[in-house]
Amino acid sequence: MQAEFRAPRRRCRVYEEYEAPFPVSRSPEERSSFRAELVNQHVLVCLPDHIHKIYKQGYFGKGVLSRARPDHSISDQWDQHEGLLLPVLTQSRYDQLLGWAESALLAQGLIKEAVSQILQPLSLPVGIEDVRRETGSRENGEGSGADSQAPPNAKRLRLMSGVTLEAGTSCWSEDTQDSSLSPDQLCERSRDLDSDQDSNSDSDLDPESLVPGPGFVLVVSDADGDAATRLVRRNPFYLTEYLQLSLEEAFFLVYSLGCLSVHMQQEPLSIIQLWKKLRSLRPDFISSYAAYHHFRSRGWVPKEGSGAKYGVDLLLYRKGPPFYHASYSVVVEKVDDSFTGSALRPFSWRSLAALGRITANVSKELMLCYIVYPVDLSEAELDSPACLSKLKVQEVIISRWVSSKERAEPDDI
């Protein structure tokens, strides 16, 4: 029985325009060059303009602080206070940010007394005239807070708005320059820096490329009603939004489009170096990338992380997630020429039937994507992306047979 093709289901509410299928230009003079950082096992895009173009033109990656679109803000609620538009935080949320700031500073090796001296002025209310003066100086390009008063050649650690530690002070750490990451990421960064003494003055992420969050917030007491206290305070902890690319997305932008450069410890990786590094991170990377490259080349937008909740490897979207619901749930399998070999995801009839039922319940079609490896393909050839030209892709759509729908009419017997 031939599988029935279902047309993609368009979303009811679409609030954006379709810009481009890929973040590249046909004109060589306008060729884009984006930058990403390989941190631990993740590929992160940190520059705001790069984040916007890579996501909007092809819907690559997802925000690390958002559900998908990298549009995280310090607060969903903004309000006017004495002529200034400020993000609104509750007192409990502000205390949580103070706790994160303390954990981040302690993770960077600062002594507890120095951390207390830094955080103590942040908990004090700020006069509205001071807010206007500092925000006005930033708009005029004069810098912000203590950064504008620091010597231009001073090596400094920008912890938060208005707080600067210059080299030579008792709590300065040469190994700490990036405080915009979460406490867990800072702990990982500290361990990485401790293991590599040669890079103790350079971090993987350039602080000058990070986007500062709002310098001031409006803190409202947790009490309900109009009698709630409203105080302006400094933002103690910046949650900077990055764009996280999957390994397949990153290599596609590097290898197929040539618009991305992936750096590791401030050094750009060549295509061969990146290929070997990604293979070491994911043993099944060749198969998963071959499937990703195949569907991207056919005009689909594959999303890897979204398929985990349905028990599959990829979800295929037409144009992008904002416009259509996913049409296919894809399971990637590695086989040889005779369609045998160790399966990446072994199925029993019961598990396959359960997966097919889940896929049908969410109005998608289940597809098995077989990556066919030649028998004579050697391990040395797999060390180069040139091996992709020798792989074949075979798609099989699995559909449920429902007896009530297929029962023959009496007149047809």
N, C-alpha and C positions, 0 to 999 in steps of 0.2 A: 504494500500500500504506500502510495506516495504521500509524504508529509505535506500538510497544508501550511502555506506561508501566511503569516499574520502581518499585516501592515503595521508599522510602528505607531504606537499610541502617543499622540501629541498631548502635552500638558495643557491643562485648562487655562492656567494663568502664566503668561510669559511676560517678564518685565524688562527684557534686554534684547538688543539686536545682535545678530550673528555677524561677527567681524571677519574672521578668516579661519580656514581649516588648519593652518600652520603658522607659527610665528616667524615667517620668512618673507622676504620681498623678492619679486622677480628682477628688480633692478640691482646689478652688482654694486652700484654706488650706495644703495640703501641697505646693504646686507647687515643683518643684526648679529651682534655678538654678545651673548649673555654669559653670566658667570654663576657657577654653583660651587658649593663646598661639600666634600665628602667627609662627614663627621661621624665617627664610629661606623654604623652600618646604614646611614641615612644620607641622602643627597638633598641639600638644602639650598634654596635660592633666597638670598638675603636682601638684595637691592630692591627697593619698592617699585621702580619703573620696570625692572626685569620681571618681578612677580606679576605685575599687572598684564604685561604683554604675553608672557608664557601661558598664563591661565586663560585670559580672554581670547587668545588666538589658538584654539585647539583644545582648551580645557585640560591641560596637563597638570598633574599634581593636585594637592589639597593643602589648605591652611593647617598649620600645626595646632592652632588654637580654635579653629572653627570646624564646623561640621564638614564643609567641603570648600566653599568659596573663601579665599583668604581675606576676610573683611572684619576681623576681630577688632572690637573697640573696648576701651577700658570700662565703658558703661553703656547700657542701652538707653539710659535716660539722661537727657541734658536739660538744663534749666538756666534761666537768666537770673543773675544775682547782682543787683546794683549796676546794671548795664553791661555785665560780662556773661557770656554763654559758657557754662562750665559743666563737665560731667558730674553726675550725682552718684555718690556712694553712701551706703549706710555705715554706721559706726562699726558694726561687726565686720563688714567687708574691709573697711580701712584698717582695722586691727589685724585682719588676716594678711593684708599686704605688708604691714609692718613686720609681722612674723616671718614672711617670706624674705623680706629684705635682710632681716637679722640672720636668717639661715644662710642666705647667699653670701653675706660678708664673712661669716664665720667659716664657710666652706672655702673661701679664698685665702684663708690663713691670717686674717686680721684678729688681733687680740680683743677680748670681750670688752675691755674698758674703751678701746677706740670705737667699737661698734656702738656702744651706748652713747658716746659723745656725738656720733654721726646721726643716730636716730632720734636723739632727744629733741633737737630743734624742729624735726619734721612733725612731731606730734603737737606743736604749738600752732595756734591760729595765725594766719597771715592777714595783714591789713590790706584792704582793697586797693589803696594807693600803691602799695608795694607790688601788688599783682599787676596793676596797670603799667607801672614803670618797667617791670621785668618783661612782660609780654610785649610792650612797645619797643623795648630795646632789641628783642628777638626779631620783630617785624622789620626793624631798620637794619638788620644784619650785623648787630653789635655783639652777638653771642647771647648767652643766658647765664644768669647767676654768677657764680664764682669763675666759670670758664672764661668770661670776658675780662676778668681782672687778673687771670693767671699770666705769667710770662709766656711769650709765644714759643720759646724753646723749652719750656718745662714739660717733662714727661709726666703725665697725670692720668689718674684713673677716674673716669666719670661714672660715679655710682648712681646718681639720681639728680634731678633738677636742683641746681644751686649748691651742690656738694662736690668738691674736688679735692683729691689727695695728691699732692705734688711729691715728686721723687725726693727722697731724703727724709721724709717724716717717719716717725717711729712705727707707723702702722702701714707703710707702703710695702707692697709685695710686687717684685718684678714679674712674677708669673701670672698676675691677674690684671687683665685689661678689659674683660667683657663681662659686665654684670647684668646684661639684659636677658640672660637665659634663666630658666627655672632652677631651683635649688638642686634637683636631681641632675640636670645637665651640667651645672657648675661642678658638682662632685665628680662627674665623669671627666670634665675638662681638667680638673685638678689632678686626677690620677694620670691622665694622658701627659700632662706637663711634667709631672714628677718622673715619669718613665722616660722622658726625652729632655735631657738637660740642655741640648743644643738649641731648643726652640723656646727657652724660658722667657724671652722677651717678645715673642710674636705668638698670637693666638690664631686659631683657624679662621675666626671671623673678625674682620676689620671693624673696630669700633666706629670709625668715621663713616662707615657705610650703613650703620644702623639708624633707624628712624626713631627719634625721641618721641615719647608719648606726651600727652598733655602735662604741662608742668604743675598745674594746680587742679584740685578737685574740690567739689562742694560736698562736705560731709554732713549728713543728716542723721540725727539720733534715731534709734530704732523705735522710739515712741510714735504712736499713730496720732494723726490730727495735725491741725495747723500750728499747734504749740511746739512742734518738733524743732530742736535747735539746729541751725544751719551755720556752719563755720567753713571758711575757706582754708585749706591746708595744702601742703605740697604733696605731690604724688610720690610715695616712698619706693615704689617698685614698678618698673616698666615691663609689661608683658609684650614683647615684640613679636609680631606676626611674621612667620617665615612660610615659604612655599616648599612643601616636602614632595619630592618626586620619587616615584618608584624606580627601582633599578632599571626596569625596562624602558620607562619613559625617559630617564636620563640618557641612556645609551642611544635611544632613537634620536634624540635631539643632537647628540654628539656625532653619531656615525651616519645617520641617514640624512639629516637636515644640515649638519655642520654649523649650527647656530649657537651651540653651547660649549663652554669650556669648564671642565670639572677640575677643581683644585683640591689638593690634599696637602695640608701643612704648608699652605701658601705656594705650593709648586703645582703647575698645570700637569695633568696626566695626558699622555698620548693615547691614541685609540687602542693600541695594543696593551698598554699598561692598564687602562681602564677596563678593558675586556677581561684581562687576567684577574684584576682585583674583584670585579663583580662575580666572576666564576668562583673565586674563593669564598665569597660571602654567601652565594646561593649555589648549591651543587646542581640544581635543575635550571640554572639561569639560561642555558642555551635553548632549551625547549620552550621555556616561557617567553624568551625574547623572540624566538622564531614565530610563535603564535601572535605575539603583540605586533611585530613588524608586518605580518601577513594581513591582519585586520585593519591596521592603520593605513596600509597601502591601498586597501579597498574602500577607504572612505569612512570606516566606522571609528568611533571613539571608544577604545577599550579602557575600562577602569578596573584596576586590580583589587583595591581594598574594599570596594562596594560588594564584590562577589562573596566575601567571606561569610556574610550573614545568611547567604543562601546555599552555602556549602560547595561553591564552585570557584574557579580560578579567575574568571573574567566576566564582566558584564559588558555587552555591546550596545552603544547608544548611537542613534542617528544624529548627526550635527553636534550633540552635546547634552549633558544632563539637564540644563535649564529648559530645553525645548521638547524633548521626548523622553518617555519612560524607556527603560532598557528593553530591547527586543529579544536578546538571547542571553542565556546563561551558559558559559563555556567551561568545559573541563578539558584540560590539556593533558595529553598522553604521549609518551615516548615509545615508539615501536621501531622494528627493523623492516626490511623489505617484505618479509612474509607476515607482517603485522603480529609479531610475537616479541617477547622480551619482558623484562621486569617492568611492571606498570608503575607509574609515578603515584597513582591513586587506585589501588586494587578495589574492585567492586564485587559485591555479591549481588545475586538477583534481587534480594530484599532491599539492600541499600540503594541499588540503582532505581528500583521502583519507587522508593521513598523520595529520592532526589527528583525523579520525574514528577511526582505528585506535588512536591513543594514548588517546583518551577511552574507547573500549570496553575496552581492556586494564586500565583502572583502575576499571571498573564504574560508569561515568557515562554520561550521555547528552549529546550535543552539541547545543546550541541556538544558532541565529542570532537575535539580537534586533535587529530593524530599527527605528530611530528615524525616523519619517516626518515630514519638514518640509513645511509648505505652501509652494507656489510663491510666494505673495504675502507671505511673512514677511520683513519688512525687517530690515536690520542694526540699526536703532535699537530695534526691538522686542526684539532679543536682549540688549540691555543691562539688561533687567529679568527677574527670574524669572517674571513673569507670562506670558512666552512659553511656559512649560511646558504651559499649558492648551491650546495650539494644536498641540502635538505628539501624534502617535499612536505606539503601540508595537505591532509585529507580531512574533510568535514563530514560529519554524520549527524543528522538531526534525529532525535529520539522523541517520539510522541506516544501518548497513552492511547490505548485502544479502549474505548468505552462501548460496551456491548449495547446499551440502550440506544445510543446514537447510530450504531452500525446495523441495527436489526432491520431486516428487509421488510418492506411493506407487503401485505397479503396479495396485492395485485401483481407484484413482481415475482411471485413464486410460480 
